[in-house]
Structure formats: structure tokens, C-alpha cells
């Protein structure tokens, strides 16, 4: 999942993700930061319909409803 605070953690997005996850029966989500200019991105995205919940709330709600899904973020660095 490409994650962008202020987009994915909206009430309507959390509801949509819960619906998607219930339909697809996946077992793991890898969270990746959507590296994009926030001002440019939010300018073209629809305005939030519900409240912003925050990243921690997003992750908590997904985990509470789908405790079997592993949620991780795997960024690897290179050693020289």
C-alpha cells in the first residue's frame, strides 16, 4: 500500500480499505511511503468528506478488524 498521511487516514478511506480487505482475504500489507510533493498531491486529490483520523488510528482500526493480516513496512538499506 502506498500510504500518504492526510489521504489514507481519512474516515472514508479507512471504510473503503476495510471493505476491500474483507473482499480480497489478503494476509499481508506492506506499507510504503508515497514519496510525492504533498502540496501538489493534495491539490489534485478530492477533499476529505469525513475527518482525518491519523496514521496510528488507521493501522489500529485495520488491525482490530483484521487481526490475521500482517502489517509491515520493509525498507532496506545498503551497507558499503
Secondary structure, 3 states (H helix, E strand, C coil): CEECCCCCCEHHHHHHHHHHHHHHCCCEEECEECCCCHHHHHHHCCCCCCCECCHHHHHHHHHHHCCCCEEECCCCCCCC
